[in-house]
Amino acid sequence: MRKITKKAVLNELAAIAFSDFSKFAKVAVDEKGEQVIILTDTGKLSADSRRALCSVKAGTKGIEIKLYDKLRALEILGRVCGIYGGEDEDEKAAIAELRSLFEGSDVFGEGIVSDS
């Protein structure tokens, strides 16, 4: 059983907040010159990308990919970490805490968490 910790909760929120839709699908041009959507094999997604995935379903109009609410996750993450409404020093401390919590994770791309 997975232990519920502050880091685990923040990792889940960050996976959603910093998800990148281009990891799930891309628009390309086929051999006829028509645009097509190419879906990523979910087995090739990183663990963080899979956590951001809410659902995948086949419908009458094709396959629908739905991610969890990115803006809501950013809002919660910012509130929990004290980024909003604090003094500059509080914000810098919150960002430093985020950096340390996610060290070694692929949640953030290069330079995503910054104090500037």
C-alpha positions, 0 to 999 in steps of 0.5 A: 500500500502506498503511504500518503505523504505531503511529497506524494500528494504534491507529486500527484498535483505536480504531475497534473499541473505540469503535464504536457498534452503533446506527450499523449498525442501529436498532429502530423501529416500523412503520406497524402498530405492530410493532417492526422492525430497520432496517439502515444502508446500509453505503455511508453508514457512516463509514470508522471504523464500517466498520473495526469491521464484522467481517461481514454475512451473510444466514442462514435467520433473517435478516441477521446483523451482527457487529462485532469484539470491542469489549472485546478492542480496549479491553483491547489499546488500554489496555495499549498506551497504558499506561492500566492499572496505572500511576501517575496521571501515566502514565495522564494522559500515555497519555490525552493521547497518545490525544487527539493521535493521534485528533485530527480522527477520528470514532472518538471522540465528543465527550468520549469520551477523558477523563482523569477 
